[in-house]
């Protein structure tokens, strides 16, 4: 069980082993088939989420139809997050997050993921830089953890 007291949340996950490992081919990103942006505000004005959505739409030149605002009052404290998801025809999805911080403008929160991960250049149809370094590190971490060479 994982507990996150700041947001009064916890969850339990059960991981089942697969019968057989199979190859993962990540040499091509594939076509982008779905993209979405979710701006969530908890105990804050929905105007903050609208400003975040406007900023992402402008930076990535995406239509606002793929963007959604979620407002909740069911939270211990205030907070905001921007989630940018890109799904490709290869079945892979990358998720980029920008978390609000006290004193940070909605625009700076929304600009953080696209700038940190160079999304404007990586999401072009013929981009050679197909996966973020964070994605590659997270993919290799379980392999390193299970390695027989690990002491």
N, C-alpha and C positions, 0 to 999 in steps of 0.2 A: 504494500500500500504506500502511496505517495501522498503526503499531506503538504499543502501550501497554505499556512495560516494567514498570510497577508490577504488572500482573496477568499478565505474560508472555503477552500475546496480541497477535495481529495478524490482519488480514484484508485481502483484496483485493476491491474492488468494481468491476464493469464497468457503466457506465451507457449504455444504448442510447437514441438519440433516438426520439421517437415520430413517426409519419408526419404526424400533424395534431393540433394543439392543440384541445381541446374545452372547453366551458364547465364551470365548477365552480359549483354552486349551494349555498351554505352558509347560506341564510336560515333553514333549519329544522334543528334537531338530529335530529328523528325520534325514534322510540321506542328506548329502550335495549333491545337484544336480547341482549346478553351483557356480563357484567362478571366480572372476575377479579382476584385478588390473588395475587401470587407473592412469597414471602419466601425469599430465598436467603442461606444462611450458608456461608462458606468457612473451614474450619479453626476454627470456633467451635461452641459448644454449640447443638444444635437447639432448646434451650429459649428461646434468643434469638428465633428465628423464630416459635416458638409465641406468645411474648409480643407480637410485632409483629402477628401474625394476630389475636390476641384484641383488640388495640387498634383495628385497622382495622374489625373486625367490630362492635365497640361504637360507634365514631364514625360509621360509615356505615349502621349497622343492616342489614348484609348477612348472609346466611346463610353459614355456614362451608363449605358444599359448593362454593362458587365460589373457595375459597382453597386454596393449595397451598404446601407447604414443600419446598425443595430444599436438600439438604445435600451439600457436596462437600469432599473432602480434596485434590483435584487443583488446588491453587492455591499460588502462591509464598508468599502471606501470608494473614493473616486478613482477613475483611471481611464485611459484610452489606448487603443492599439490599432494599427493599420496592418492588414494581412493581404499580401499580394501573391496570388497563386497562378502558376503557368503549367498547363497540362499539354503534353505532346502526343503525337500519334504513336510513339513507341511505348506509351503507357506510363511514362514517368511524369511526376508532378513535383515542381519545386515550389516551396513556400518561403516567402521573404517577409520579415516582421519588423515593424517599427513601433516601439513602446514609448508611450508618453512619459515625460519627466516633469517634475515640478519646475515651472519657469520656462519650459520649452514651448514654443508656439506650435500650433497645429500644423503649420506649413513645414516646420523643421522636422517634426515627427514623420510626416508623409514623405519628405525628401530623403530621409535616411536610408531606407532599403534600396531605392533605385540607384542612388549614388554609391553606396557601399558595395553593391554587387554589379555595378556597371550595366544595369538592365537595359538602358537605351541602346547600347551597342550589341549586347549579347542576344537581344530578342529580335534582331534583324533576321530576315529569312535565310541569308547565307553566312551567318556569323560562324567563325571557326571556334570561338571561345564558347562552347556550348553548355558547360556546367560550371557552376560557381566553385571556388575552392572550398567553401563550407560544405557543399554537397559531397565533394570527393572525400573530404576528411571524415564526414559522418558515415559515408559508405564503407571506408576502409577501417574505421574503428572496430566494428564487430569482428572483422577478419583478424585484426591484430590481437584482439582479446582472446580469440579461440585458437591462436597459433600454437602448435606444439613446441615452438622455439621459445615461447614466452616463459620466463622464470617465475 
